[in-house]
Amino acid sequence: MKNFHYSIPTEIFFGKGQIQVLGKEIKKYGTRVLLTYGGGSIKRIGLYDEVANILKEHNIDFWELSGIEPNPRIDSVREGVKIIRENEIDFILAVGGGSTIDCSKAIAASYYYDGDPWDLVIRKAKVVDALPLGTVLTLAATGSEMDKGAVITNPETNQKLSFGHISMAPKFSILDPTYTFSVPKIQTAAGVADIMSHTFENYFTLEDGAYLQNRFAEAILKTCIKYGRLALDEPDNYEARANIMWASSWAINGLLSYGKDTNWSVHDIEHELSAFYDITHGIGLAILTPVWMEYVLDDERVDRFVEYGVNVWDIDRSKDKYEIARLAIEKTRDFFKSLEIPMSLREVGIKEEDLEKMAKAAIDNNNGKKIGNFKPLGYEDILNIYRKAY
């Protein structure tokens, strides 16, 4: 196991009715709030009114940035910074899923930078600090409620890139599973796929002696498998929603990657699909993951797939190890199918003539270097994965 520094500074309030702490928690940091959210879902479920009433009861002034996109765009970040500066806002409250939270993190960091916020995303400039922010989570998927990273899209350049800084981690997050009861089936399914993909990215590493982290990862994967379909069939099943929500936070808050050498693969490849076509991130991950697994399977990596097959899918260890590995990959694909997720790029509208451009962009956005370290992928590798997924 490698050396690491443990730090997960976000305070979590988990369960029904935890919204009651909102006013008190915000006032630890400020009284002038930018309320950020996406579409109209928080109004349909009554959460907007609940939050607004709490802010008013605690004499907290607030301004709004609504309409944040599912793949949050740099223009929304720019608009948020403008509102904050014009109104001397001192706290950001993100109410929604990972897109709203990511956008809010980028706004928080950009407040302390005089140039264009995109400079921070492309690392032309460094994040030095961020306004404090809190979250009220409404979609279990990205884990952004408990980490320091954000992913922002620039439609003008067809780029979707991640960046982060410890100051961007939320000060607190309110996780009430009942707020996810109304999430549509396809978004629930995409969220489960996203959680599993975060876990895979941390799980599939070469020898690093991180036995405990791998067992944590397997528990999260088994949780998604146990409750993913149940959440689709019974959307108001509290046990299913609660377990998926907590799995979302654990998959990416650092506990799976501490002590390991993780350099992600499938996420970077998928970001080009979202950047070029604005598809749902979790859908793209579900399509690419089994194909990636098949592509990287070889003698050096087969034992990790055997471990995955035996410990997650309960496959008989006495079978040939390649048989176990291939069966585990097939079970992964079948599980995503069971969530009613499209399983080919053509089904989500990707054009075959764009595959080469996206493969090139994936490498360009990684500074010309190969992607991932479980099995480093160059341009031809990425293009082959796209084609096999088509």
C-alpha positions, 0 to 999 in steps of 0.5 A, a space after each residue: 500500500 502506498 503512502 497517502 494523506 487522508 482528508 475528507 472535510 465534508 460534514 454529512 447529514 444523512 437521512 429523512 428530515 436532515 434539511 432542518 440543519 440547513 439554516 444553522 449550517 449556512 450561518 457558520 459561513 455567511 448570510 448572503 447565498 447564491 442558490 444554484 439548481 438545474 431544471 424544475 424538478 426541485 420545484 415539482 417535489 417541493 424542495 425549492 419552497 422548503 429551502 427558500 422558507 428555511 433561508 427566509 426564517 434564518 434571515 439569509 438573503 439569497 439570489 438564484 442561478 437556475 437552469 444549470 445543464 446536465 453537463 454543466 457549461 462554462 457559461 453557467 460558471 461565468 454567470 454565477 461568478 458575475 452574480 456573486 461579485 455584483 451582490 457580495 455573496 459569501 456562500 453557495 448552496 447547490 440543490 440538485 445532482 452532480 452537475 449543479 454541484 460541479 458548476 457551483 464548485 467551479 463558481 466558488 473557485 473562480 470567484 478568487 480568480 480575476 481571469 476567465 474561469 475556463 483558465 482554471 479548468 484547463 489548468 492555465 491558472 491554479 485554484 488558490 481558494 474557493 467560496 464556501 459551499 454546501 449541497 442538498 443532494 437530489 441525485 445519487 451518481 457523481 459523488 460530487 457532494 463529498 469530494 473536491 473535484 468538478 467536471 465542466 464542459 466548453 461547447 465552443 471547444 468540444 471539451 469536457 474536463 475535470 479539475 479540483 482543489 481541496 477548497 472546493 470540497 463542500 463544507 456540508 452535504 445534506 443527503 436525504 434519500 427521499 429527495 431521489 424518489 422522483 428521479 426518472 428511471 433512466 437517470 436512476 440507472 445512469 446514476 448507478 452506472 456512474 457509481 459503479 464506474 467510479 468504483 471500477 476506476 479505483 478497483 482495477 489497478 495493478 499490484 499495490 497491496 491495497 487489500 482493504 480498499 479493494 474489499 471496500 470497492 467490492 462492497 459498493 459494487 455489490 450494493 449497486 447490483 443488489 439495489 439498482 434494479 429495485 430502485 427502478 421498480 420501486 422508486 420510493 423504496 427508502 432502503 434501496 435509495 439510501 444504500 445507493 445514495 451512500 454508495 455514491 459518496 463512498 465511490 469517489 470520496 477518496 477512501 477507495 483510492 487512498 494508498 493506490 496508484 489510480 489513473 482513470 481510463 473509461 471516464 476520460 474516454 467517455 468525456 469526449 462522448 458527452 463533450 461532442 454529443 451532450 449525452 448522459 455521462 452514466 449512459 456513456 460509461 455503461 456502454 464503454 465499460 464492458 468493452 473496455 474490460 474486454 479490451 484490456 483483458 490479458 495475462 497480466 490483468 486477468 487475475 484482477 478480473 478473476 477477483 472481481 468475478 469471484 468476489 462480486 458476482 460469486 462465480 465458481 473459482 474452480 473454473 478456468 481463470 479466463 472463463 471467470 473473467 469473461 463471465 464477469 464481464 458478460 454479467 456486467 454488461 447484462 446488469 447494465 442491460 437490466 437497468 434498461 440502458 442502451 448498450 451501443 454508441 449508435 443507440 445514443 446517436 453517436 455518429 461513426 464518422 466522429 469516432 476518430 475525432 473523439 479518440 484524438 480529442 481524448 489524447 489531446 485533452 490528456 496532454 498527448 499522453 496515453 490514458 489510464 495506467 491499468 493498461 495505458 491506452 493510446 489513440 488506436 486503443 481508444 478508437 478500437 474501443 469506440 468502434 467495438 462499442 458502436 
